[in-house]
Amino acid sequence: MSTEKIYRAVLKTALMFHSRTPIKTHLDIGSGSGELIRMLGSNLGVSSSACDYTEALMELPGQKVDKVNLNYEGLPYPDDSFDFVTATEIIEHLVDYRRLLGEIYRVLRSGGACVLSTPNILSINSRLRYFWFGFHELFGPLKVGDRSLHSTAGHITPVSFFYLAHALLEKGFSSVSLSFDKYQRSGIAKLLFFLLPMKILGGLSYIREVSKYSTIDEGNSNLVKRMNSIGMLAGRTIIVSAVK
């Protein structure tokens, strides 16, 4: 289940896209209570389809939910069906998120856009938690056979911005952009202490990757440079959009 700030960040991206290419049809993957559908309907007047692993979470009267288990099934829609697809706080619940990105590409019309959100595992708070505990923020020890799929207990796949953007580009998307739902005040003090050594050591690592290993080129250099940006280190949730 997403938060109000995440929904508002996605709505902001939708409004920007709508100003250039009108959105008429929308699919919300992992629709939950239907709050994002309600917000997009109120602000854009779009017709929305919803899919989730259960109907039980939906709170919008009359909203149909197409049930699908995305770990085993594709999206139950024909090719080129939607102008806009959203998947907020979904990919961290999936065994194979790249498969879902391929399905999103398939059901989008040419020129359509998708917006995805997932916990920012590269924030300074998350990096430090991983350093001393071995788990990123919003990820932790999983009980065997006892998980609530729509909560953080269902988070099984931490995905950083780089790998999400890389997967989108490899599926054929373009114009990948990044924003955040909010900045964490709790991370600011930590940044003051760690930012300079991170910039120095990160810069040296970047140079080594370019000169010695040839892993960075024109196709991915902009993505790599975002990894230690101020926004990445302070942002709570990444909001990633792309165009088909």
DOVOZA-458430 format. One record per residue: residue number from 1; residue in one letter; x, y, z of N, C-alpha, C in turn. Coordinates in Angstrom, 2 decimals, decimal comma. Layout:
DOVOZA-458430
guba	guza	n_x	n_y	n_z	ca_x	ca_y	ca_z	c_x	c_y	c_z
NUM	A	X	Y	Z	X	Y	Z	X	Y	Z
...
This chain:
DOVOZA-458430
guba	guza	n_x	n_y	n_z	ca_x	ca_y	ca_z	c_x	c_y	c_z
1	M	0,85	-1,18	0,00	0,00	0,00	0,00	0,89	1,24	0,00
2	S	0,58	2,19	-0,86	1,37	3,41	-0,96	0,92	4,44	0,06
3	T	1,63	5,57	0,09	1,29	6,66	1,00	0,75	7,83	0,19
4	E	0,15	8,79	0,90	-0,39	9,98	0,26	0,69	10,74	-0,50
5	K	1,87	10,84	0,08	2,96	11,58	-0,59	3,40	10,88	-1,88
6	I	3,41	9,56	-1,88	3,77	8,83	-3,09	2,71	9,06	-4,17
7	Y	1,43	8,97	-3,78	0,37	9,20	-4,75	0,45	10,61	-5,33
8	R	0,73	11,59	-4,49	0,80	12,98	-4,98	1,99	13,18	-5,92
9	A	3,10	12,49	-5,64	4,26	12,58	-6,53	3,94	11,95	-7,88
10	V	3,21	10,82	-7,88	2,81	10,19	-9,13	1,82	11,07	-9,88
11	L	0,89	11,68	-9,15	-0,08	12,58	-9,77	0,63	13,76	-10,44
12	K	1,64	14,31	-9,79	2,39	15,41	-10,37	3,03	15,00	-11,70
13	T	3,60	13,81	-11,74	4,19	13,31	-12,98	3,12	13,10	-14,04
14	A	1,96	12,57	-13,63	0,87	12,36	-14,57	0,38	13,67	-15,17
15	L	0,27	14,70	-14,35	-0,17	16,01	-14,84	0,81	16,58	-15,85
16	M	2,10	16,40	-15,60	3,11	16,87	-16,54	2,99	16,14	-17,87
17	F	2,81	14,83	-17,82	2,67	14,06	-19,05	1,38	14,43	-19,77
18	H	0,29	14,59	-19,02	-1,02	14,90	-19,59	-1,00	16,24	-20,33
19	S	-0,18	17,18	-19,85	-0,10	18,49	-20,51	0,50	18,39	-21,90
20	R	1,27	17,34	-22,16	1,89	17,14	-23,47	1,12	16,14	-24,33
21	T	0,68	15,05	-23,69	-0,04	14,00	-24,39	-1,24	13,60	-23,54
22	P	-2,44	14,00	-23,93	-3,63	13,73	-23,10	-3,79	12,25	-22,73
23	I	-4,05	12,01	-21,46	-4,27	10,65	-20,96	-5,76	10,37	-20,96
24	K	-6,16	9,32	-21,67	-7,57	8,93	-21,70	-7,82	7,61	-21,00
25	T	-6,86	6,70	-21,11	-7,01	5,38	-20,48	-5,83	5,11	-19,56
26	H	-6,11	4,55	-18,41	-5,10	4,37	-17,37	-5,25	2,99	-16,75
27	L	-4,13	2,36	-16,47	-4,09	1,10	-15,74	-3,30	1,29	-14,47
28	D	-3,88	0,91	-13,33	-3,18	0,96	-12,05	-2,90	-0,46	-11,61
29	I	-1,63	-0,83	-11,62	-1,20	-2,18	-11,22	-0,94	-2,18	-9,72
30	G	-1,55	-3,12	-9,02	-1,47	-3,12	-7,56	-2,32	-1,98	-7,02
31	S	-3,57	-1,96	-7,43	-4,43	-0,79	-7,19	-4,81	-0,58	-5,73
32	G	-4,69	-1,60	-4,89	-4,95	-1,42	-3,47	-6,33	-0,88	-3,19
33	S	-6,39	0,22	-2,43	-7,68	0,82	-2,05	-8,32	1,61	-3,18
34	G	-7,54	1,90	-4,24	-8,05	2,69	-5,34	-7,82	4,18	-5,20
35	E	-7,02	4,58	-4,23	-6,81	6,01	-3,97	-6,16	6,71	-5,15
36	L	-5,17	6,08	-5,79	-4,53	6,72	-6,94	-5,52	6,84	-8,10
37	I	-6,35	5,84	-8,31	-7,37	5,91	-9,35	-8,32	7,07	-9,07
38	R	-8,70	7,23	-7,81	-9,60	8,33	-7,44	-8,95	9,68	-7,73
39	M	-7,67	9,83	-7,39	-6,97	11,10	-7,60	-6,83	11,41	-9,08
40	L	-6,47	10,42	-9,88	-6,32	10,66	-11,31	-7,67	10,97	-11,96
41	G	-8,71	10,29	-11,49	-10,04	10,56	-12,03	-10,50	11,97	-11,70
42	S	-10,24	12,42	-10,46	-10,66	13,75	-10,03	-9,90	14,85	-10,76
43	N	-8,61	14,61	-11,02	-7,77	15,65	-11,60	-7,70	15,61	-13,13
44	L	-7,84	14,42	-13,71	-7,68	14,29	-15,16	-8,92	13,75	-15,86
45	G	-9,86	13,22	-15,10	-11,05	12,66	-15,71	-10,79	11,43	-16,55
46	V	-9,76	10,66	-16,21	-9,40	9,50	-17,02	-10,23	8,28	-16,63
47	S	-10,35	7,35	-17,57	-10,98	6,06	-17,31	-9,89	5,08	-16,87
48	S	-10,06	4,46	-15,70	-9,01	3,62	-15,13	-9,44	2,16	-15,02
49	S	-8,49	1,28	-15,31	-8,62	-0,14	-15,02	-7,73	-0,45	-13,82
50	A	-8,13	-1,44	-13,04	-7,37	-1,80	-11,85	-7,06	-3,28	-11,86
51	C	-5,84	-3,63	-11,45	-5,53	-5,04	-11,25	-4,73	-5,20	-9,97
52	D	-4,94	-6,31	-9,30	-4,27	-6,59	-8,04	-4,40	-8,09	-7,78
53	Y	-3,71	-8,56	-6,75	-3,79	-9,98	-6,44	-5,06	-10,32	-5,67
54	T	-5,80	-9,28	-5,20	-7,04	-9,48	-4,48	-7,97	-8,31	-4,71
55	E	-9,28	-8,55	-4,59	-10,26	-7,49	-4,66	-10,53	-6,87	-3,29
56	A	-10,04	-7,53	-2,24	-10,46	-7,18	-0,88	-10,00	-5,79	-0,45
57	L	-8,97	-5,25	-1,07	-8,43	-3,96	-0,64	-9,15	-2,77	-1,27
58	M	-9,87	-3,00	-2,37	-10,49	-1,91	-3,12	-11,62	-1,25	-2,32
59	E	-11,58	0,08	-2,25	-12,58	0,85	-1,51	-13,43	1,75	-2,39
60	L	-13,13	1,82	-3,70	-13,93	2,65	-4,60	-15,18	1,88	-5,03
61	P	-16,35	2,41	-4,74	-17,58	1,71	-5,13	-17,65	1,51	-6,64
62	G	-17,95	0,28	-7,05	-18,14	-0,02	-8,46	-16,87	-0,23	-9,26
63	Q	-15,70	-0,06	-8,63	-14,45	-0,23	-9,38	-14,11	-1,72	-9,51
64	K	-14,09	-2,20	-10,73	-13,73	-3,59	-10,98	-12,23	-3,78	-10,78
65	V	-11,85	-4,89	-10,18	-10,44	-5,25	-10,01	-10,18	-6,57	-10,73
66	D	-9,28	-6,54	-11,69	-8,88	-7,76	-12,38	-7,81	-8,46	-11,56
67	K	-8,13	-9,65	-11,08	-7,20	-10,36	-10,20	-6,10	-11,05	-11,02
68	V	-4,87	-10,84	-10,61	-3,73	-11,45	-11,31	-2,58	-11,61	-10,33
69	N	-1,91	-12,75	-10,42	-0,68	-12,98	-9,64	0,49	-12,70	-10,57
70	L	1,11	-11,55	-10,40	2,14	-11,11	-11,34	3,44	-11,91	-11,25
71	N	3,57	-12,75	-10,23	4,74	-13,61	-10,18	4,63	-14,79	-11,14
72	Y	3,40	-15,06	-11,59	3,18	-16,23	-12,46	2,42	-15,90	-13,74
73	E	1,75	-14,75	-13,79	0,89	-14,43	-14,91	1,25	-13,08	-15,53
74	G	0,89	-12,91	-16,79	1,03	-11,62	-17,44	-0,17	-10,74	-17,15
75	L	-0,11	-9,50	-17,58	-1,24	-8,60	-17,42	-2,39	-9,06	-18,33
76	P	-3,63	-9,08	-17,82	-4,75	-9,63	-18,59	-5,38	-8,61	-19,54
77	Y	-4,55	-7,97	-20,36	-5,05	-6,93	-21,27	-4,37	-7,09	-22,63
78	P	-5,07	-6,69	-23,70	-4,47	-6,76	-25,04	-3,31	-5,78	-25,20
79	D	-2,52	-5,98	-26,23	-1,45	-5,04	-26,57	-2,03	-3,65	-26,83
80	D	-1,24	-2,63	-26,54	-1,57	-1,24	-26,89	-2,93	-0,80	-26,33
81	S	-3,17	-1,08	-25,05	-4,48	-0,81	-24,45	-4,56	0,51	-23,70
82	F	-3,43	1,04	-23,22	-3,49	2,16	-22,28	-2,54	3,29	-22,67
83	D	-2,95	4,51	-22,29	-2,09	5,68	-22,47	-1,13	5,85	-21,31
84	F	-1,50	5,31	-20,14	-0,76	5,60	-18,92	-0,88	4,39	-17,99
85	V	0,25	3,95	-17,45	0,27	2,81	-16,53	1,03	3,21	-15,27
86	T	0,45	2,90	-14,11	1,12	3,17	-12,84	1,30	1,87	-12,08
87	A	2,39	1,79	-11,34	2,67	0,64	-10,48	3,42	1,17	-9,27
88	T	2,68	1,59	-8,25	3,30	2,18	-7,06	3,52	1,12	-6,00
89	E	4,76	1,04	-5,52	5,14	0,11	-4,46	4,76	-1,33	-4,82
90	I	5,12	-1,74	-6,04	4,79	-3,07	-6,53	6,03	-3,91	-6,80
91	I	7,02	-3,33	-7,47	8,10	-4,17	-7,99	8,91	-4,83	-6,88
92	E	8,95	-4,22	-5,69	9,69	-4,82	-4,59	9,00	-6,08	-4,04
93	H	7,75	-6,31	-4,48	7,00	-7,50	-4,06	7,16	-8,66	-5,05
94	L	7,85	-8,43	-6,17	7,86	-9,42	-7,25	9,17	-10,18	-7,34
95	V	9,05	-11,44	-7,73	10,24	-12,26	-7,96	11,00	-11,75	-9,18
96	D	10,28	-11,36	-10,23	10,91	-10,93	-11,49	10,25	-9,64	-11,96
97	Y	10,78	-8,51	-11,49	10,18	-7,22	-11,86	10,42	-6,88	-13,33
98	R	11,51	-7,39	-13,92	11,78	-7,10	-15,33	10,70	-7,71	-16,23
99	R	10,15	-8,80	-15,83	9,05	-9,40	-16,59	7,84	-8,48	-16,59
100	L	7,55	-7,88	-15,45	6,43	-6,94	-15,38	6,69	-5,72	-16,28
101	L	7,91	-5,22	-16,31	8,21	-4,07	-17,16	7,95	-4,39	-18,63
102	G	8,26	-5,63	-19,03	7,96	-6,05	-20,39	6,47	-6,07	-20,65
103	E	5,69	-6,50	-19,67	4,24	-6,51	-19,79	3,68	-5,09	-19,86
104	I	4,24	-4,18	-19,06	3,80	-2,78	-19,11	4,08	-2,20	-20,50
105	Y	5,25	-2,50	-21,03	5,58	-2,01	-22,38	4,58	-2,55	-23,40
106	R	4,21	-3,79	-23,25	3,28	-4,42	-24,20	1,91	-3,75	-24,18
107	V	1,36	-3,47	-23,00	-0,01	-2,95	-22,92	-0,09	-1,44	-23,13
108	L	1,05	-0,75	-23,13	1,06	0,68	-23,41	0,96	0,95	-24,90
109	R	0,25	2,01	-25,24	0,24	2,48	-26,61	1,54	3,22	-26,91
110	S	1,91	3,30	-28,17	3,09	4,06	-28,56	2,94	5,52	-28,12
111	G	3,93	6,04	-27,44	3,86	7,39	-26,91	3,29	7,46	-25,51
112	G	2,79	6,34	-25,01	2,27	6,29	-23,64	3,39	6,27	-22,62
113	A	3,02	6,44	-21,37	4,02	6,54	-20,31	3,66	5,65	-19,13
114	C	4,68	5,27	-18,39	4,47	4,54	-17,14	5,18	5,28	-16,02
115	V	4,65	5,10	-14,81	5,27	5,65	-13,61	5,32	4,55	-12,56
116	L	6,50	4,35	-12,00	6,68	3,32	-10,98	7,32	3,93	-9,75
117	S	7,01	3,37	-8,60	7,68	3,81	-7,38	8,16	2,58	-6,62
118	T	9,24	2,77	-5,86	9,77	1,70	-5,03	10,65	2,34	-3,95
119	P	10,82	1,69	-2,80	11,67	2,28	-1,76	13,07	2,59	-2,28
120	N	13,60	3,73	-1,88	14,93	4,15	-2,31	15,98	3,50	-1,42
121	I	16,55	2,41	-1,90	17,53	1,68	-1,10	18,89	2,37	-1,11
122	L	19,02	3,48	-1,87	20,30	4,19	-1,92	20,30	5,46	-1,06
123	S	19,24	5,70	-0,30	19,28	6,83	0,62	20,36	6,59	1,67
124	I	20,84	7,65	2,28	21,89	7,50	3,28	21,40	6,66	4,46
125	N	20,13	6,83	4,83	19,59	6,03	5,92	19,58	4,55	5,56
126	S	19,21	4,24	4,33	19,15	2,85	3,90	20,55	2,25	3,78
127	R	21,49	3,04	3,27	22,86	2,54	3,13	23,47	2,23	4,50
128	L	23,23	3,09	5,46	23,79	2,86	6,79	23,13	1,67	7,47
129	R	21,82	1,52	7,29	21,13	0,37	7,87	21,66	-0,93	7,27
130	Y	21,92	-0,91	5,96	22,49	-2,09	5,32	23,90	-2,37	5,85
131	F	24,64	-1,32	6,12	26,01	-1,47	6,61	26,05	-2,16	7,96
132	W	25,15	-1,76	8,89	25,25	-2,34	10,24	24,27	-3,48	10,51
133	F	23,25	-3,66	9,64	22,26	-4,70	9,90	22,15	-5,71	8,77
134	G	22,57	-5,30	7,55	22,50	-6,20	6,41	21,20	-6,14	5,65
135	F	20,31	-5,20	6,03	19,03	-5,03	5,35	18,81	-3,56	5,05
136	H	18,29	-3,28	3,85	17,94	-1,91	3,49	16,71	-1,45	4,27
137	E	16,48	-0,14	4,28	15,25	0,39	4,86	14,03	-0,19	4,14
138	L	13,02	-0,54	4,92	11,78	-1,14	4,43	11,98	-2,56	3,90
139	F	13,13	-3,12	4,17	13,39	-4,54	3,91	13,97	-5,13	5,18
140	G	13,64	-6,39	5,43	14,15	-7,00	6,65	14,01	-8,50	6,61
141	P	14,29	-9,15	7,74	14,14	-10,61	7,80	12,71	-11,03	7,46
142	L	12,58	-12,02	6,62	11,27	-12,52	6,20	10,93	-13,80	6,94
143	K	9,70	-13,86	7,47	9,23	-15,10	8,04	8,97	-16,09	6,91
144	V	9,25	-17,33	7,15	9,06	-18,35	6,12	7,60	-18,77	6,10
145	G	6,96	-18,56	4,94	5,59	-18,99	4,77	4,55	-18,18	5,51
146	D	4,91	-16,99	5,99	3,96	-16,18	6,75	4,20	-14,72	6,44
147	R	3,70	-14,26	5,26	3,94	-12,88	4,86	2,64	-12,22	4,41
148	S	2,43	-11,00	4,85	1,32	-10,20	4,37	1,77	-9,50	3,10
149	L	1,23	-9,90	1,96	1,78	-9,49	0,66	1,70	-7,99	0,41
150	H	0,71	-7,30	1,01	0,55	-5,88	0,71	1,26	-4,99	1,72
151	S	2,07	-5,57	2,61	2,82	-4,79	3,58	4,31	-4,94	3,31
152	T	5,14	-4,30	4,15	6,59	-4,44	3,98	7,04	-5,88	4,21
153	A	6,21	-6,70	4,84	6,56	-8,11	5,00	6,60	-8,83	3,66
154	G	6,02	-8,21	2,62	6,05	-8,79	1,29	7,16	-8,24	0,41
155	H	8,05	-7,42	0,97	9,16	-6,85	0,20	10,26	-7,89	0,06
156	I	10,42	-8,40	-1,15	11,40	-9,47	-1,38	12,48	-9,08	-2,37
157	T	12,30	-7,95	-3,09	13,24	-7,58	-4,14	13,63	-6,11	-4,05
158	P	14,73	-5,80	-3,37	15,20	-4,40	-3,37	15,78	-4,05	-4,73
159	V	15,34	-2,91	-5,29	15,79	-2,50	-6,63	16,25	-1,05	-6,56
160	S	17,48	-0,79	-6,95	17,98	0,57	-6,97	17,57	1,27	-8,26
161	F	17,69	2,60	-8,27	17,33	3,38	-9,45	18,06	2,90	-10,69
162	F	19,36	2,62	-10,57	20,12	2,24	-11,76	19,52	1,01	-12,42
163	Y	19,25	-0,03	-11,64	18,78	-1,28	-12,24	17,36	-1,16	-12,76
164	L	16,55	-0,32	-12,12	15,20	-0,08	-12,64	15,26	0,68	-13,96
165	A	16,06	1,75	-14,00	16,20	2,52	-15,23	16,82	1,67	-16,34
166	H	17,82	0,88	-16,00	18,48	0,00	-16,97	17,47	-0,98	-17,56
167	A	16,63	-1,56	-16,72	15,63	-2,51	-17,20	14,62	-1,84	-18,11
168	L	14,20	-0,63	-17,77	13,25	0,10	-18,62	13,85	0,37	-20,00
169	L	15,09	0,82	-20,03	15,75	1,10	-21,31	15,91	-0,17	-22,14
170	E	16,26	-1,27	-21,49	16,44	-2,51	-22,24	15,13	-3,06	-22,77
171	K	14,01	-2,74	-22,12	12,71	-3,17	-22,61	12,23	-2,31	-23,78
172	G	12,91	-1,18	-24,03	12,54	-0,34	-25,16	12,01	1,03	-24,79
173	F	11,90	1,32	-23,49	11,42	2,62	-23,06	12,48	3,69	-23,30
174	S	12,06	4,95	-23,30	12,96	6,08	-23,42	12,54	7,15	-22,42
175	S	13,30	8,25	-22,40	12,97	9,41	-21,55	12,74	9,00	-20,09
176	V	13,66	8,21	-19,56	13,55	7,79	-18,16	13,89	8,97	-17,25
177	S	13,01	9,27	-16,32	13,24	10,39	-15,41	13,03	9,94	-13,97
178	L	13,57	10,73	-13,05	13,59	10,36	-11,63	13,13	11,53	-10,77
179	S	12,29	11,23	-9,79	11,95	12,20	-8,75	11,73	11,42	-7,45
180	F	11,35	12,13	-6,40	11,20	11,51	-5,09	9,90	12,00	-4,44
181	D	9,34	11,18	-3,55	8,10	11,59	-2,89	8,38	12,61	-1,79
182	K	9,53	12,49	-1,12	9,90	13,43	-0,06	11,37	13,24	0,26
183	Y	11,93	14,22	0,96	13,31	14,11	1,44	13,29	13,86	2,94
184	Q	14,16	12,99	3,39	14,18	12,56	4,79	15,03	13,51	5,62
185	R	14,38	14,21	6,52	15,12	15,11	7,39	16,09	14,35	8,28
186	S	15,74	13,12	8,61	16,62	12,32	9,48	17,94	11,99	8,82
187	G	18,01	12,14	7,48	19,26	11,82	6,80	20,17	13,01	6,58
188	I	19,67	14,22	6,82	20,46	15,42	6,52	21,73	15,47	7,36
189	A	21,61	15,25	8,68	22,79	15,30	9,56	23,83	14,24	9,15
190	K	23,34	13,07	8,78	24,26	12,01	8,34	24,98	12,42	7,06
191	L	24,26	13,11	6,17	24,87	13,55	4,92	26,02	14,52	5,16
192	L	25,85	15,40	6,14	26,90	16,36	6,44	28,21	15,66	6,80
193	F	28,09	14,50	7,39	29,28	13,75	7,82	29,84	12,89	6,68
194	F	28,96	12,27	5,89	29,40	11,27	4,92	29,55	11,80	3,49
195	L	28,98	12,96	3,18	28,92	13,38	1,79	30,29	13,55	1,14
196	L	31,20	14,24	1,80	32,51	14,49	1,20	33,28	13,20	0,93
197	P	33,43	12,28	1,91	34,14	11,04	1,57	33,43	10,21	0,50
198	M	32,09	10,27	0,48	31,37	9,53	-0,56	31,66	10,11	-1,93
199	K	31,69	11,45	-2,03	31,98	12,09	-3,31	33,39	11,75	-3,79
200	I	34,35	11,79	-2,87	35,74	11,50	-3,24	35,91	10,05	-3,65
201	L	35,47	9,12	-2,79	35,64	7,70	-3,06	34,77	7,26	-4,24
202	G	33,56	7,83	-4,33	32,70	7,50	-5,46	33,28	7,98	-6,77
203	G	33,89	9,17	-6,74	34,53	9,70	-7,94	35,69	8,83	-8,39
204	L	36,49	8,37	-7,44	37,61	7,48	-7,77	37,10	6,16	-8,35
205	S	36,03	5,64	-7,78	35,45	4,39	-8,30	34,91	4,59	-9,71
206	Y	34,31	5,74	-9,95	33,78	6,04	-11,28	34,92	6,04	-12,31
207	I	36,01	6,71	-11,98	37,16	6,78	-12,90	37,71	5,38	-13,17
208	R	37,80	4,56	-12,12	38,32	3,20	-12,30	37,40	2,36	-13,19
209	E	36,07	2,50	-13,00	35,13	1,75	-13,81	35,25	2,14	-15,28
210	V	35,50	3,42	-15,55	35,62	3,89	-16,93	36,93	3,43	-17,55
211	S	38,04	3,64	-16,83	39,35	3,42	-17,43	39,80	1,97	-17,39
212	K	39,45	1,26	-16,32	39,97	-0,10	-16,16	38,97	-1,16	-16,62
213	Y	37,70	-0,99	-16,27	36,72	-2,04	-16,53	35,79	-1,74	-17,71
214	S	35,77	-0,50	-18,17	34,95	-0,10	-19,32	33,48	-0,45	-19,13
215	T	32,97	-0,29	-17,91	31,57	-0,60	-17,62	30,65	0,61	-17,79
216	I	31,24	1,80	-17,95	30,46	3,03	-18,07	30,69	3,64	-19,44
217	D	29,60	3,95	-20,14	29,70	4,57	-21,46	28,59	5,61	-21,60
218	E	28,38	6,10	-22,81	27,38	7,14	-23,03	25,97	6,66	-22,71
219	G	25,74	5,37	-22,82	24,41	4,84	-22,58	23,99	4,79	-21,13
220	N	24,98	4,71	-20,21	24,62	4,56	-18,80	25,28	5,57	-17,86
221	S	26,14	6,44	-18,38	26,89	7,34	-17,50	25,97	8,27	-16,71
222	N	24,89	8,76	-17,33	23,98	9,64	-16,60	23,28	8,91	-15,46
223	L	23,01	7,63	-15,66	22,38	6,85	-14,60	23,35	6,63	-13,44
224	V	24,59	6,31	-13,77	25,59	6,07	-12,73	25,84	7,33	-11,91
225	K	25,86	8,48	-12,57	26,13	9,73	-11,87	25,03	10,10	-10,88
226	R	23,83	9,55	-11,08	22,74	9,83	-10,15	22,88	9,07	-8,83
227	M	23,72	8,06	-8,80	23,76	7,15	-7,64	24,14	7,84	-6,34
228	N	25,03	8,82	-6,40	25,46	9,54	-5,20	25,02	11,00	-5,22
229	S	23,96	11,30	-5,95	23,43	12,66	-5,97	22,77	12,99	-4,64
230	I	22,63	14,27	-4,35	22,00	14,70	-3,10	20,58	14,16	-3,01
231	G	19,84	14,24	-4,11	18,48	13,73	-4,10	18,42	12,25	-3,78
232	M	19,32	11,47	-4,38	19,32	10,04	-4,13	19,65	9,73	-2,68
233	L	20,56	10,48	-2,11	20,98	10,23	-0,74	19,94	10,68	0,28
234	A	19,09	11,63	-0,09	18,10	12,16	0,86	16,68	11,70	0,58
235	G	16,39	11,23	-0,64	15,03	10,87	-1,02	14,56	9,59	-0,36
236	R	13,25	9,55	-0,03	12,70	8,36	0,62	12,24	7,30	-0,38
237	T	11,45	7,70	-1,37	10,90	6,78	-2,36	11,22	7,29	-3,74
238	I	11,72	6,43	-4,63	12,00	6,88	-5,99	10,73	6,77	-6,85
239	I	10,50	7,82	-7,64	9,40	7,84	-8,60	10,04	7,88	-9,97
240	V	9,90	6,81	-10,73	10,58	6,69	-12,02	9,53	6,62	-13,13
241	S	9,69	7,48	-14,14	8,77	7,47	-15,28	9,54	7,20	-16,56
242	A	8,83	6,68	-17,55	9,43	6,40	-18,85	8,36	6,41	-19,92
243	V	8,77	6,60	-21,17	7,85	6,70	-22,30	8,12	5,58	-23,28
244	K	7,03	5,00	-23,81	7,16	3,96	-24,83	7,34	4,61	-26,20
